[in-house]
Amino acid sequence: MGVERSVTRWYLQRQTILNEITSLEERLRKLAQSRQEGEQAALQEQLSGAQKKLRDLGACPKPMMG
């Protein structure tokens, strides 16, 4: 009934990246209100990098049943 290490690792990496994306989006919204464009560009670049990491991570290596 256990989940393989690769699947567990994938889920942890995915959740970490999703948390990072959420955090960056929140910071970006706050900066948009204060209109600090230099910092917005840097955060947008970090957000793009995190989204790329999520795409590169791909699908779960071995989907869990039931």
MDAnalysis code that builds the backbone (N, CA, C; Angstrom):
import MDAnalysis as mda
import numpy as np

u = mda.Universe.empty(198, n_residues=66, atom_resindex=np.repeat(np.arange(66), 3), trajectory=True)
u.add_TopologyAttr("name", ["N", "CA", "C"] * 66)
u.add_TopologyAttr("resid", np.arange(1, 67))
u.add_TopologyAttr("resname", ["MET", "GLY", "VAL", "GLU", "ARG", "SER", "VAL", "THR", "ARG", "TRP", "TYR", "LEU", "GLN", "ARG", "GLN", "THR", "ILE", "LEU", "ASN", "GLU", "ILE", "THR", "SER", "LEU", "GLU", "GLU", "ARG", "LEU", "ARG", "LYS", "LEU", "ALA", "GLN", "SER", "ARG", "GLN", "GLU", "GLY", "GLU", "GLN", "ALA", "ALA", "LEU", "GLN", "GLU", "GLN", "LEU", "SER", "GLY", "ALA", "GLN", "LYS", "LYS", "LEU", "ARG", "ASP", "LEU", "GLY", "ALA", "CYS", "PRO", "LYS", "PRO", "MET", "MET", "GLY"])
u.atoms.positions = np.array([
    [0.799, -1.191, 0.000],
    [0.000, 0.000, 0.000],
    [0.850, 1.267, 0.000],
    [2.152, 1.131, 0.104],
    [3.009, 2.304, 0.165],
    [3.209, 2.948, -1.197],
    [3.567, 4.200, -1.160],
    [3.845, 4.948, -2.379],
    [5.352, 4.944, -2.597],
    [5.756, 4.723, -3.822],
    [7.180, 4.679, -4.113],
    [7.847, 6.023, -3.838],
    [9.144, 5.973, -3.596],
    [9.890, 7.194, -3.301],
    [9.804, 8.215, -4.416],
    [9.888, 7.762, -5.651],
    [9.870, 8.709, -6.773],
    [8.553, 9.472, -6.826],
    [7.452, 8.779, -6.506],
    [6.144, 9.436, -6.505],
    [6.058, 10.426, -5.349],
    [6.519, 10.010, -4.185],
    [6.511, 10.894, -3.022],
    [7.374, 12.123, -3.287],
    [8.548, 11.910, -3.859],
    [9.445, 13.013, -4.186],
    [8.776, 13.973, -5.178],
    [8.084, 13.402, -6.180],
    [7.404, 14.217, -7.181],
    [6.330, 15.082, -6.526],
    [5.517, 14.477, -5.648],
    [4.468, 15.230, -4.975],
    [5.047, 16.353, -4.108],
    [6.135, 16.077, -3.414],
    [6.762, 17.106, -2.578],
    [7.333, 18.237, -3.425],
    [8.008, 17.895, -4.509],
    [8.554, 18.926, -5.392],
    [7.439, 19.765, -5.997],
    [6.375, 19.102, -6.428],
    [5.241, 19.806, -7.027],
    [4.622, 20.776, -6.023],
    [4.414, 20.310, -4.790],
    [3.796, 21.165, -3.775],
    [4.701, 22.341, -3.427],
    [5.994, 22.121, -3.363],
    [6.942, 23.193, -3.087],
    [6.893, 24.254, -4.182],
    [6.861, 23.816, -5.429],
    [6.803, 24.753, -6.555],
    [5.475, 25.506, -6.548],
    [4.363, 24.809, -6.279],
    [3.063, 25.478, -6.220],
    [3.015, 26.517, -5.101],
    [3.615, 26.196, -3.959],
    [3.686, 27.166, -2.858],
    [4.509, 28.387, -3.264],
    [5.610, 28.155, -3.967],
    [6.455, 29.251, -4.433],
    [5.684, 30.137, -5.410],
    [4.952, 29.529, -6.332],
    [4.168, 30.283, -7.311],
    [3.113, 31.128, -6.601],
    [2.420, 30.543, -5.645],
    [1.392, 31.268, -4.894],
    [1.990, 32.457, -4.159],
    [3.126, 32.242, -3.534],
    [3.803, 33.313, -2.804],
    [4.233, 34.441, -3.743],
    [4.803, 34.082, -4.880],
    [5.248, 35.096, -5.835],
    [4.070, 35.877, -6.410],
    [2.972, 35.193, -6.696],
    [1.790, 35.881, -7.217],
    [1.231, 36.868, -6.203],
    [1.245, 36.482, -4.932],
    [0.755, 37.371, -3.873],
    [1.649, 38.603, -3.750],
    [2.955, 38.388, -3.753],
    [3.886, 39.517, -3.674],
    [3.741, 40.433, -4.881],
    [3.494, 39.851, -6.047],
    [3.324, 40.626, -7.270],
    [2.068, 41.487, -7.199],
    [0.995, 40.926, -6.654],
    [-0.241, 41.706, -6.484],
    [-0.014, 42.888, -5.549],
    [0.707, 42.654, -4.459],
    [0.972, 43.740, -3.503],
    [1.824, 44.835, -4.139],
    [2.812, 44.432, -4.939],
    [3.660, 45.424, -5.600],
    [2.900, 46.184, -6.679],
    [1.931, 45.540, -7.298],
    [1.140, 46.202, -8.336],
    [0.349, 47.363, -7.733],
    [-0.066, 47.201, -6.503],
    [-0.798, 48.264, -5.827],
    [0.112, 49.446, -5.506],
    [1.352, 49.175, -5.192],
    [2.285, 50.247, -4.848],
    [3.071, 50.743, -6.063],
    [2.874, 50.082, -7.200],
    [3.444, 50.498, -8.487],
    [4.968, 50.610, -8.485],
    [5.622, 49.598, -8.000],
    [7.080, 49.544, -8.019],
    [7.490, 48.651, -9.190],
    [7.682, 49.260, -10.345],
    [7.866, 48.505, -11.579],
    [9.170, 47.713, -11.642],
    [10.243, 48.228, -11.083],
    [11.514, 47.512, -11.114],
    [11.425, 46.188, -10.392],
    [10.818, 46.212, -9.232],
    [10.659, 44.986, -8.453],
    [9.640, 44.061, -9.097],
    [8.628, 44.635, -9.752],
    [7.620, 43.814, -10.431],
    [8.254, 42.976, -11.533],
    [9.171, 43.582, -12.274],
    [9.830, 42.854, -13.363],
    [10.638, 41.680, -12.815],
    [11.337, 41.904, -11.716],
    [12.130, 40.840, -11.108],
    [11.232, 39.705, -10.606],
    [10.117, 40.075, -9.964],
    [9.194, 39.057, -9.471],
    [8.533, 38.304, -10.623],
    [8.226, 39.015, -11.695],
    [7.623, 38.367, -12.859],
    [8.586, 37.337, -13.456],
    [9.867, 37.682, -13.450],
    [10.883, 36.756, -13.962],
    [10.981, 35.519, -13.066],
    [10.950, 35.723, -11.752],
    [10.982, 34.595, -10.821],
    [9.749, 33.716, -10.990],
    [8.597, 34.353, -11.192],
    [7.355, 33.618, -11.389],
    [7.419, 32.777, -12.659],
    [7.954, 33.349, -13.715],
    [8.109, 32.603, -14.966],
    [9.030, 31.397, -14.767],
    [10.103, 31.591, -14.010],
    [11.029, 30.493, -13.726],
    [10.359, 29.382, -12.933],
    [9.542, 29.751, -11.946],
    [8.847, 28.746, -11.136],
    [7.827, 27.990, -11.984],
    [7.134, 28.700, -12.865],
    [6.169, 28.037, -13.738],
    [6.870, 27.092, -14.706],
    [8.054, 27.472, -15.160],
    [8.832, 26.601, -16.040],
    [9.263, 25.340, -15.288],
    [9.677, 25.499, -14.020],
    [10.055, 24.332, -13.211],
    [8.882, 23.364, -13.077],
    [7.675, 23.931, -12.898],
    [6.487, 23.094, -12.760],
    [6.211, 22.337, -14.062],
    [6.339, 23.019, -15.195],
    [6.148, 22.345, -16.485],
    [7.204, 21.273, -16.699],
    [8.449, 21.590, -16.349],
    [9.545, 20.632, -16.526],
    [9.393, 19.408, -15.615],
    [8.754, 19.591, -14.467],
    [8.548, 18.478, -13.553],
    [7.667, 17.405, -14.200],
    [6.721, 17.842, -14.999],
    [5.899, 16.903, -15.752],
    [4.870, 16.180, -14.899],
    [4.361, 15.123, -15.471],
    [3.324, 14.336, -14.802],
    [3.939, 13.412, -13.752],
    [3.096, 12.944, -12.874],
    [3.525, 12.014, -11.832],
    [4.148, 10.782, -12.484],
    [5.300, 10.318, -11.993],
    [5.987, 9.196, -12.610],
    [5.180, 7.890, -12.592],
    [4.339, 7.718, -11.612],
    [3.555, 6.485, -11.517],
    [2.260, 6.824, -10.775],
    [1.186, 7.095, -11.513],
    [-0.068, 7.486, -10.868],
    [-0.509, 6.460, -9.816],
    [-1.050, 6.980, -8.728],
    [-1.528, 6.111, -7.656],
    [-2.918, 5.593, -8.003],
    [-3.187, 4.407, -7.590],
    [-4.502, 3.806, -7.839],
    [-5.404, 4.067, -6.641],
    [-6.700, 4.210, -6.925],
    [-7.741, 4.299, -5.906],
    [-7.474, 5.272, -4.879],
])
